[in-house]
């Protein structure tokens, strides 16, 4: 939670965001994120070959109607990168562990794991009587094969890093420097998978729920060849549901699996998914009872935030300004500090994004794991200086004097309405508060991404979204040698802290190291300008119980869902 860089999940709602991933930076954070992951509905009769409502023993419907706001691009776990495909795969497939309704990793295909004293070796034991939907047994080699395929130099997808960053020998295998025998993966028997990590990773069990870590039936996969995953019959399933209908740009139907090991705890018989890209259409469906959830942002957030059906939860994303240190003006610390505190982030969150997003107080988002029972933000506090127009002007004037004159500023934003509204607001505020000459250029997202990635910009705006529940999914972005460091930030102490935290087995200590690093990033260097932390705001029908939208990874979780009184 790849395409071209290590961040972002996107949507086609208010921000016209495309379905992208952590490696495909978001155009803008906050607004629209709910629509990315809150999968809304399609009513009776809209699906070919059906639309009937299946009934439970008590006479209530057991069909959940859901909608995605972008196409389901790729349902092959090796190569997929978009949130919609992630959500499909998360429900028709299952990894060693699965995120539960509280977003905690729980044993799934594995009944448990033994972890070595040095936190390097994980020995997973699979459950008895696991089956693929074609009747084949699910065995440990299915995981080993899938993970090697996702790291193979000729078969890897954009999310290979999610394995190679942690599994011993994975990076060398991906680079073609070694063979698969050098990778820290062993399947000594059908029930046992032994994984050797490069370093301790306290979040690793959560990673095994991520789509790239899903198993593959090697014989079936290779029989399908280049047709694998292109239609429901070109996949086999080991999850709570099977895919019975699939048209990437229009619909998908998921049916409860009778072969799933925990089928008694799957509460709905069927999930209907339709692609609905227009907010007004989705709202009409929701109000007509043909949609079971509705994502809120913009005018709809204002209209419905007092509704008894309103719900909101954190989303592990941060919307921020990138400062390209290769640009002369952005290489000046005082100019960066001035921009960082030169406008009111609360106004952006409350009036422009207007979807439950919170003003940024650091880079790692609200809600992400921290030491002990605290979140990282609770333990660390605010590391981003507060808005201060007077101090911002002083810093800008000092930086201008150091540069020999006030530099003109150009900010790149995406070309959707909300992004342009944000650009106009920041332009006005920086012009007023700093006395700066500010130009805003809006670009199609692909062009914005390309220019940012090529460091052909001065300031640009987009988001980062976490792939797992740990600040490291944000903090390792800014290592000097990171391929995702698009701002050219380089600090020896920062590198020492983050590299050290990656190897530190004591979780409290590694959190302290990341907290110190975040202060270096924001307070000392103003390397970036965080704006807001995301949220998931939606309407839920009152008969929905255990509706889950995960704040990272694959968002949609249908297994615990119950429909009571529908």
Buried (B, 14 or more C-beta within 10 A) or exposed (E): BBBBBBBBBBBBBBBBBBBBBBBBBBBBBBBBBBBBBBBBBBBBEBBEEBBEBBEBEEEBBBBBBBBBBBBBBBBBBBBBBBBBBBBBBBBBBBBBBBBBBEBEBEBBBBBEBEBEEEBBBBBBBBBEEBBBBEEBEBBBBBBBBBBBBBBBEEEBBBBBBBBBBBBBBBBBBBEEEBEBEEBBBBBEEBBBBBBBBBBBBBBBBBBBBBBBBBBBBBEBBEEBEEEBBBBBEBBBBBBBBBBBBBBBEBBBBBBBBEBBBBEEEBBBBBBBBBBBBEBEEBBBBBEEEBBBBBBBBBEBBEEBBEEEBBBBBBBBBBBBBBBBBEBEBBBBBBBBBBBBBBBBBBBBBBEBBBBBBBBBBBBBBBBBBBBEEEBBBEBBEEBBBEBBBEBBBBBBBBBBEEBEEBBEBBBBBBBBBBBBBBBBBBBEBBBBBBEBEBEBBBBBBEBBBBBBBEBEBBBBBBBBBBBBBBBBBBBBBBBBEBEBBBBBBBBEEBBEBBBBBBEBBEBEEBBBBBBBBBBBBBBBBBBBBBBBBBBBBBBBBEEBEBBBBBBBBBBBBBBBBBBEEB
